Amino acid sequence: MATIKPSGRKRRLAKAGSQTRWAPFWVVPKRFGLKRARHIHPSRVTSKKRDWRRSRTKA
């Protein structure tokens, strides 16, 4: 990819990068309850699991 990127592509890549983060720690107990929350990892709440090596975006 080019070193100098158009601003639109940079925005799309930034959005895709933020979608792949783990959910905040407080989301898990809020969604599953305090008792089950200890056994659930925050990445299970994240909707899009993408890695720069494994899968591409249409950016």
N, C-alpha and C positions, 0 to 999 in steps of 0.2 A: 504494500500500500504506500501511497505517496507520503512524503514527510509533511508537506503542506496540504492540509485537508480543507475542503469547503466547510463553512460553518454549519450547514445543514447536516452533513455527514457526522460532524463532531457531536452535534446535539443528539442524533440518533444513537450513536455509539455510547454516549454518556447515559442515556436513558436505559439502554440495554444492559449496561454495566451495573446500574443501580437496581435493576429488577432481579439480578442474580444473587443479591446479598441475602444473608440470613435475616429472618424476622427479628424484631426487637425482643428482648427477653420477657417483657411483660405481656406480649401477645399470646404466648403459649398458655399460661394459666387463665387468661381471660377467655380463650377459646375452648380449652379442654377441661378447665376446673383445676383446683389446686392439687387434688389427689393424683390425677393422671399426669399432671404437668411435669413431674420429676422424671418420667420415663419417655418424654417426647423431646426430640431435638428441634431447635428453632428452624433448621433448614427444611423440616417437613411442612412448615406453614408457608414457605416461599412458593409462589406460583410457578415462576419460570426458572428452571435449573439449567443454566447454559454456561459453558466454559469456552474460552477463546480457542482452545485446541480442538474440542470435540465437535461443536456445532457452530455454524456461521449465522450471522444476521444478514438481512437484506439491506445493509447500510451502504 
